[in-house]
Amino acid sequence: MKFYDCGTAPSPRRVRIFIAEKDLDIDTIEVDLRNREQLDDAFGAINPHRTVPVLELDDGARLWDSNSICLYLEERFPEPNLMGRDATEKGVIGTWNRFAEWDGFAPVGEVLRNTAKGFRNRALTGPVDHAQIPEMADRGRRRIAHFFTVLDARLGDSAYVAGDRFTIADITAIVAVDFAARVDESIPDGAGNLTAWHDRVSARPGVVP
């Protein structure tokens, strides 16, 4: 297998943590997003969506997004389990993973891509240019605040995001929280549950920047 990565990007980081938790050794190819290598024809032949991560399988098939890659790796390498052992646990983990993705990860992307000079006319990933919309950044900051509030409350009732053990929902959530710091949105004062969880999860060997 080959893993197409970018060390500074949050989406591949989700998969890197997943791989580390599984203790897998997968060949990695770095894609230089800063210099827009993903937009080159050579990378376009690997992923026409021009995004990372990508996992290239031994038979040449390619998986183009974090969730699909993690689903594949969970099936191939089921231990330690990160996505649920039965129907109920899979549903709960899937629910909280989607929450962390949609209510945390996505709004940070809205803020960053609609404000940063480096993303001028690149407000969405992919091969097509899109203009920035400043109003979406304002909405994104409100969504991030809501994400922190809900996550802090959840972690008052649960040791981890989706229950009593570390799962993919924690991976997505911590990447979203750390990603938010890049747009100057940090864990608010008084969010003690979220802070304690963040400190505990950040100490895991696989949770690397």
Phi, psi and omega per residue, in radians:
M1 nan 2.701 3.047
K2 -2.269 2.366 3.138
F3 -1.977 2.040 3.084
Y4 -1.554 2.070 -2.888
D5 -2.221 2.949 2.883
C6 -2.579 2.048 -2.998
G7 -1.109 -0.331 -3.115
T8 -1.731 -0.074 -3.036
A9 -1.699 2.478 -3.089
P10 -1.279 -0.633 -3.099
S11 -1.078 -0.837 3.076
P12 -1.122 -0.504 3.124
R13 -1.052 -0.626 3.089
R14 -0.989 -0.759 -3.124
V15 -1.279 -0.667 3.109
R16 -1.011 -0.748 3.112
I17 -1.131 -0.757 3.115
F18 -1.017 -0.804 3.121
I19 -1.086 -0.747 -3.140
A20 -1.127 -0.715 3.122
E21 -1.121 -0.562 3.094
K22 -1.426 -0.155 -3.112
D23 0.998 0.853 3.139
L24 -1.756 2.669 3.083
D25 -2.040 1.794 -3.074
I26 -2.135 2.303 3.100
D27 -1.014 2.350 -3.065
T28 -2.085 2.386 3.066
I29 -2.080 2.134 -3.115
E30 -1.448 2.312 3.089
V31 -1.917 2.186 -3.039
D32 -1.469 1.571 -3.137
L33 -1.219 -0.562 -3.117
R34 -1.013 -0.669 3.114
N35 -1.720 0.273 3.005
R36 1.061 0.651 3.083
E37 -1.074 -0.480 -3.108
Q38 -1.154 -0.324 -3.128
L39 -1.569 -0.119 3.114
D40 -1.196 2.692 3.120
D41 -1.079 -0.585 -3.116
A42 -1.085 -0.770 3.110
F43 -1.322 -0.538 3.081
G44 -1.045 -0.508 3.080
A45 -1.245 -0.405 3.095
I46 -1.495 -0.774 3.120
N47 -2.471 1.833 -3.112
P48 -1.121 -0.260 3.079
H49 -1.424 -0.155 3.075
R50 1.031 0.744 3.129
T51 -2.296 2.764 2.947
V52 -2.065 2.657 0.186
P53 -1.486 2.868 2.952
V54 -2.378 2.384 2.991
L55 -1.982 2.081 3.084
E56 -1.687 2.128 -3.093
L57 -1.449 2.934 -3.085
D58 -1.092 -0.470 3.137
D59 -1.561 0.086 3.108
G60 1.658 -0.199 3.080
A61 -1.141 2.589 -3.104
R62 -2.223 2.378 3.095
L63 -1.882 2.308 -2.883
W64 -1.915 0.106 3.119
D65 -2.560 2.804 -3.021
S66 -1.035 -0.819 -3.075
N67 -1.128 -0.744 3.133
S68 -1.120 -0.700 3.111
I69 -1.092 -0.787 -3.129
C70 -1.156 -0.669 3.071
L71 -1.043 -0.775 3.135
Y72 -1.098 -0.842 -3.106
L73 -1.140 -0.610 3.100
E74 -1.128 -0.681 3.134
E75 -1.221 -0.725 -3.130
R76 -1.261 -0.667 -3.038
F77 -2.265 1.415 -2.944
P78 -1.239 -0.221 -3.139
E79 -2.120 2.454 -0.139
P80 -1.206 2.540 -3.100
N81 -1.245 2.299 -3.118
L82 -2.189 -0.044 -3.031
M83 -2.262 0.140 3.066
G84 1.976 2.429 -3.094
R85 -1.732 -0.359 3.111
D86 -2.462 3.113 -3.026
A87 -1.049 -0.764 -3.109
T88 -1.133 -0.835 -3.107
E89 -1.132 -0.689 3.095
K90 -1.074 -0.691 3.122
G91 -1.149 -0.761 -3.139
V92 -1.144 -0.829 3.126
I93 -1.075 -0.751 3.113
G94 -1.071 -0.666 3.119
T95 -1.095 -0.848 -3.097
W96 -1.296 -0.519 3.053
N97 -1.146 -0.730 3.114
R98 -1.149 -0.676 3.068
F99 -1.025 -0.852 -3.117
A100 -1.098 -0.589 -3.137
E101 -1.277 -0.864 -3.025
W102 -1.430 -0.690 -3.072
D103 -1.635 -0.233 3.139
G104 -2.018 -1.089 -3.055
F105 -1.107 -0.831 -3.050
A106 -1.112 -0.812 -3.135
P107 -1.151 -0.526 3.050
V108 -1.104 -0.741 3.071
G109 -1.053 -0.659 3.087
E110 -1.035 -0.789 -3.119
V111 -1.149 -0.892 -3.057
L112 -1.078 -0.862 -3.022
R113 -1.299 -0.296 3.127
N114 -1.797 0.131 3.112
T115 -2.283 -0.635 -3.018
A116 -1.217 2.381 3.137
K117 -1.063 -0.595 -3.117
G118 -1.152 -0.282 3.140
F119 -1.884 0.327 3.068
R120 -1.004 2.200 -3.067
N121 1.142 0.224 3.102
R122 -2.238 0.776 -3.038
A123 -1.208 -0.301 3.036
L124 -2.218 2.588 3.060
T125 -1.226 2.865 3.067
G126 1.997 -3.105 -3.040
P127 -1.383 -0.202 -3.075
V128 -1.822 2.318 3.104
D129 -1.321 2.498 3.085
H130 -2.407 2.371 -3.123
A131 -1.206 2.636 3.050
Q132 -1.250 2.571 3.093
I133 -2.195 1.738 -3.057
P134 -0.960 -0.600 -3.128
E135 -1.075 -0.519 3.120
M136 -1.207 -0.514 3.070
A137 -1.175 -0.707 3.095
D138 -1.078 -0.781 3.104
R139 -1.104 -0.702 3.139
G140 -1.039 -0.706 3.137
R141 -1.145 -0.638 3.073
R142 -1.160 -0.664 3.126
R143 -1.172 -0.662 3.104
I144 -1.097 -0.744 3.114
A145 -1.045 -0.723 3.106
H146 -1.137 -0.715 3.111
F147 -1.010 -0.821 3.130
F148 -1.074 -0.724 -3.120
T149 -1.108 -0.847 -3.120
V150 -1.145 -0.747 -3.106
L151 -1.153 -0.691 3.097
D152 -1.092 -0.734 3.117
A153 -1.138 -0.756 3.124
R154 -1.029 -0.749 -3.088
L155 -1.330 -0.095 2.952
G156 -1.370 -0.373 -3.125
D157 -1.854 -0.251 -2.993
S158 -2.450 2.405 -3.133
A159 -1.126 -0.623 3.099
Y160 -2.232 2.999 -2.976
V161 -1.046 -0.705 -3.066
A162 -1.936 0.216 3.132
G163 2.644 -2.520 -3.021
D164 -1.692 0.184 3.117
R165 -2.550 2.819 -3.132
F166 -1.218 2.291 -3.140
T167 -2.476 -3.087 3.098
I168 -1.043 -0.478 3.099
A169 -1.104 -0.643 3.071
D170 -1.196 -0.651 3.112
I171 -1.062 -0.887 -3.128
T172 -1.098 -0.701 -3.103
A173 -1.164 -0.768 -3.101
I174 -1.230 -0.595 3.064
V175 -1.137 -0.685 3.108
A176 -1.121 -0.763 3.141
V177 -1.107 -0.791 3.131
D178 -1.186 -0.628 3.090
F179 -1.085 -0.655 -3.127
A180 -1.067 -0.541 3.125
A181 -1.093 -0.420 3.132
R182 -1.250 -0.282 3.047
V183 -1.982 0.434 3.075
D184 1.087 0.604 3.049
E185 -2.038 1.785 -3.086
S186 -1.843 2.900 3.072
I187 -0.968 2.183 -3.062
P188 -1.202 2.668 3.022
D189 -1.021 2.442 3.134
G190 1.617 -0.183 3.115
A191 -1.521 1.177 -3.018
G192 -1.134 -0.657 3.130
N193 -1.121 -0.782 -3.139
L194 -1.147 -0.718 3.129
T195 -1.097 -0.802 -3.129
A196 -1.103 -0.750 3.097
W197 -1.088 -0.790 -3.119
H198 -1.047 -0.761 3.125
D199 -1.105 -0.740 -3.100
R200 -1.179 -0.795 -3.104
V201 -1.238 -0.631 -3.140
S202 -1.097 -0.408 -3.119
A203 -1.401 -0.154 3.128
R204 -1.171 2.405 -3.092
P205 -0.982 -0.574 -3.091
G206 -1.404 -0.262 -3.075
V207 -1.527 1.452 -3.078
V208 -1.778 2.638 3.129
P209 -1.039 nan nan
